[in-house]
Amino acid sequence: MTSDDLQALASQALEEIAGACDHAGLEALRLRYLARHGGLITGAAGELTTAVGADRAELGRAFNAAKTAVGDALTKRQRELDAELRAREVESERMDVSHPIRPLARGHQHPVQRTVREIQDIFMRLGYASVTGPEIEDDLHNFQLLNMPPEHPARDSHDTFYLAGGWHDWLYRTHTSPMQMRTMLAGAPPFRIIVPGKVARRDNPDPTHNPVFHQVEGLLVDQGVTVADLKGTLEHVIQALFGRDRGVRLRASFFPYTEPSIEADVACGICLGTGCRSCMGKGWIEILGSGMVHPTVLANAAIDPERYSGFAFGMGPDRIAALRYGISDVRDLYENDLRLLECF
C-alpha cells in the first residue's frame, strides 16, 4: 500500500463518516477503518515494517495523517449525533403551557391553625413577638418556677403526662407557660411575647376538652403595668376574634402564677347563652385564663417585683375555633372529616 492509497482510503472514510446517520452505523465505520485487527487503515501499519528508506518515512507520514483525520472525523460525528439525539429528546418532552389542564385540587387550611395565625396577627399588631419552645419540658420550668409547689394537684400523675414516672422527671408540657420563664431568664424587661404551641393534659374528652390541644400563651412585663392594661388587652383581642356583638364576661379565678387571676368566657355560639350540650348547659364557654404575674414568679426570673409588673394569659385556639365557626364538639376538629375541612 502506497501513501496515495492511504490518502484515497482516508478520503473515502471521511465521506462515509459524514454520511453516518446513527451511532450504530458510526461504530461500524470505526471498526471498518480503525479496528486494531483488520481495520483498512490500521492494517497498513504492518507494511511499515517492510518499507525501507524514504518510502518508509513517506508511508509513515501518510499513515499517521490518515489515522488522525479519520479518528478526528469519528469524534466530531459522534458529538454531532449526540447533540441531535439530545435535541430530539428535548423536543419530545416539550410541554405546551397554553394547553388547558384539569384544575389541581387545593388543600384546605385547618380551622385551628387558621385561628392560631389570626391570633398571632392580632398580637403582632399590638407589638408582641411570637416565640416557640420545646414540647417536652422539665419540672423546673413547667411547675416550680411558676409558683406551683410539689403538692399542687396539677402535678399529679392523673393530670400530667410524665415520661419517666415521677414529678421530678420530664413531662409533656401542660401549658406553654414555661416559655415565659425561659424568656424572662434569658433577658431583661420589658417583655411582650406570645407562645403558640401544642400541650397535653389528662383530660377526659368531651365537647369542650381534648387530652392534646393547642394553646397561645402571652406575657407582658414592664414598669407600671396594671389590671386595666390586662382588661383592655383581653377586650380588644376577644372583640377582634368574635366581633363586638358577642357576649363576653370576665370573672375572678385562681392560678398559682398570677395574682389577681381572671378568666374570660364567651357566650356559646350554638345556643347564644341559653344552654346546650356544647356549653354543658351554662350558656358560657371559658376561652382563656389570665391575671397579673405573681411577684414570686417575677422574683424566680430575677426580676424585681417592686419595680416591674406584668400580666399573663393563656387561650385555647381549639375552643375558640369551635366557638367562632359553630362547631358543637371540639373533638370534631381532629376527626379529619373532609366535609368539615373543605369549609375552610
N, C-alpha and C positions, 0 to 999 in steps of 0.2 A: 504494500500500500504506500502510495506517494503522498506528499504534502497536499497536492491538488485533490487527491481522493478524499483526504480528511476534510479539506475545506468544503468540497461538494457535499460530503456527508453531514457536516455541521449545518450547512445552509438548508438541507432537506429537513434536518431535525428541528431547526428553528421555525420553519414553515409549519410543520406538523404540530409543534408545541403551541404556536399561536392559535391554531385551529381547535385545540382541545376544548371540549365543552363541559367536562365534568372531572372530578377528582380521580375517578377510576381510569378514565382514558389517559389522564396526565401521568398516573403511576405506571401505566403500561408503556408509555413512551420513555419514561425514565429507565425502566428495566431494559427496553429495547436498545437504548443507546449507551447507558452508563452503568449497566449491571456489572458487578465485579467480575463475574464469569459469563462470557458470551455476549457482552454488550458490543454493538457495532463500533463504537468509538473507543471504549476501554480495551477492546480486543487488539487494537493497534499497538498497545504497549508492548506486546510480545515481539513485534517486529523491530523495536528499538534495539534489542539485544543483538540482532544480526547485522544491523546497519553499521557502516564504518565511516569515519572522517566527516566531511562536510555534509554528506547525506544524512548522517545520524543527527547532526546538530539541527539541520533544517526540518527533519521529520519530528524531532523533539519539540521544536517551537510550534509546529503545526498541530501536534498532538495536544500540547498544553492550551493553545488558543481555542481549539475545537471543544475540548473538555470544559474549559472555563465558560465559553459562550453558551454551550448547551445547559450547563449547570445553572448559570445566572438566569437563563430563559425559563427553566423549570421553576426556580424560586419565584420569579416575577409572576408567572402564570398562576402559581399556587396562591399567591396573595390576591390576585385578581379574582380567582374562583371563590376564595374565602369571603371577599368583600361582596361578591354577587350573591352568595348564599345568605350572608347576614342581611343584605338588602331585601331579599325575598322573605326572610323570616319577619323582619320588621313590617313589611307591607302586609303580610298575612295576619299580623297582630294589631293592625291599625284599628282604632276604635272611632266610630262616628259619634262624636259627642253631641251632635244635634239630633240624634235618633231618640225618640221618646221611649222611656222605660217605665216600668211599673214603679209607683212611689214606694219608698222604703218605709217600713214600719218603724215609727219612732217610739222610744221608751217614754215612760211616764215618771214624773218626779213623785217620790213617796211623800204623802202628806206630812209625816213627822219631820222629814228632812227639810221640806219646804217651810214648815213652821220654824224650825231652828234657824234657817237662813233669814227669815223675816225678823226674828227676834234679834239676831246679830246685827242686821241692818239698822233696826231701831236704836240699839245701844251704841253702835258705831257713830250714828249721827249725834249722839249725846256725848261723844268723846271717849267712849270705853274701848279698850283694846281686847281682842278675843284671844285667849290663850288655851292651850290644851295640856293635859298631864297624863300620867300613867293610870291605867285601869286597875292594875294590881298595886295595892298600897300596903304600907306598914301601919301598925297600931299607933305609932307616934304621931304621924301626920293625919291619919283618919279619925283618931279619937283624942289622944292625950292632949295635944297642943290646942285642940278645940274645946277644952274645958269639959271633957267627958271622962270622968273617973272610971276606974276598973269596975265599980259596982253599977254603972249606968246600964239600964235594961237594953239599950240599943246595941250593947256589945255582947249580948248573949248569943250563943250559937244558934238559937231558934230565930234570930233576927238578922244575922250576918253570915255570909258565905266565907268561912275560913278555909284556907288552903292547907293548913297543917295542924288542925285540931285544937288550938288554944288561942286565948285572947291576945297573947303576946306575939303571935305569928303573923304571917302575911295573909291578906284577905282581898276579896274583890270589893273595891271601894263602894261604900254605901251612899256616897254623895260626891259631888265634885268639889266640895269644900276644901279638901287637902291642898288644892292648888292655891287657895287663899293664903295658907301658911307658907307654902313654898315660895310664892311671890313676895310676901312680906319679908321672909327671912333672906331673900336674895337681893333686896334693895332697900331704899329708904322712901318714906312717904313724899308726895302723895301717890296713891294708887287708885286706879279706876279700870277695873277689868271685868270681863265675863268669862265663864268657863263652861262651854258646852261639852257634853260627853255622855257616855253610857255608864249606868250604875246598876247595882243589883242588891235586892233585899229579899228576905224570906217571907214575902207577902203571898197570901192566898189569892190566886187570880179571881177577879170579879169585874164587873163593868167599868170600874174606875182604877183598878190596880193590876199590875203585872210584876212578876218577880224581877225581870230585867226591863229597864226603861231608860228614857233619856232625861237629862236634867241640864238646866242652864243656871249655873251659879253666878252670883255677881258680888262685887266688893268695891266700896268706895271709902277711902281713908284720907282725911285731910284735916286741917285746922278748922274748927267752927262748924262741923257737920252736925245737924240736928235731926230730930224726928220729922220735922217739917220737910226737910230735904228728901227723906225716905218716902214720906207720904206723897209728895209731888212727883217723885220719880215713878212710884208704883201707879199712880193715877194716869200719868202720861203714857206709860207702857201698856196698861190694860186698855185704855181707850184706843190706842193705836192698833191693838190686836183685835178688839171686839167691837169697836165703834162706841160712840157716845151714848147710844140708847140702851146698851146692855147694862143690866143691874149689877152693881159691884158693892161689896161690903168689906170693911176692914174690921178685924176683931182681935182682941188681946189673946195671946197664947204664951207658950213657954218653950224655949230652946236653950240648951245649956251654953251655947256660944253667942247668944245675943241677949241684951237686956236694955230696954224692954223688947218684947217679941210681938210680932204682928203677923196674922195670917190674912190672906186675901181670898175671898170667894167670889165667884161669878154666877149669876143666875143661870140655871140649867137651860141649855138651848133646846132641849127636847120638849120639856113641859113648861118652859118660861116661868119657872118658880112655883108651880102648883104641886109638884111632887110626882116622881115617876121611878121606874126601875133603875134608870141610869143614875139618878141622883140619890138613890136609896130613900126616896120619899121626902127628902129635905127641901127640895127646891133650889138648893145651892150646891156648888161643887168647888172644893178648895183647889186653887191653882198654884199657890205659892206660899212659902213661909219666909219671914223676914224679921228684921229687928236691928237695933243698934249693936255694933260689935262689942262684945263683953270686954271690960277692961282687962280681965285675966288673959283673954286671947291676944289682945294688943301687947301685953307685957310678955307673953310667951314668944312673940315675934320681935322682942327687943324694941318695941315702940312705946314711948312714954304716953300712958293714957291720960295724964294730966294736960298734955299739950295737944294730942291728936284724938280725934273721934271718927267714927265712920258707921256705915251701915252695910248689911249683907242681906242677900235674898237668894232663894232657890226656887225655880219654877219647873214644872213638868211639861215639856213640849208635847208629849203623848196626849195628856189630858186636855191641853189647850187645843191641839189639833181636832180631837174628838168634839170638843165644845164648838169650835168655830165652824166645822163642816157638818154638824148634825149627825155624828156617828154615836150611836147609843152605847156602844161597848168598845173600850179601848183594845180589847183582845182582837177585834176585827182588823185592826191596823197591821197585825202580824200574821194574818192567815194567808197572805199572798194571793188574795182573790183579785183577779184581773178586772172583774167588773167594778170593784171599788177603785183600784189604782188607775184605771182608764179615765176616771172622773177628774184626774189631775194632770 
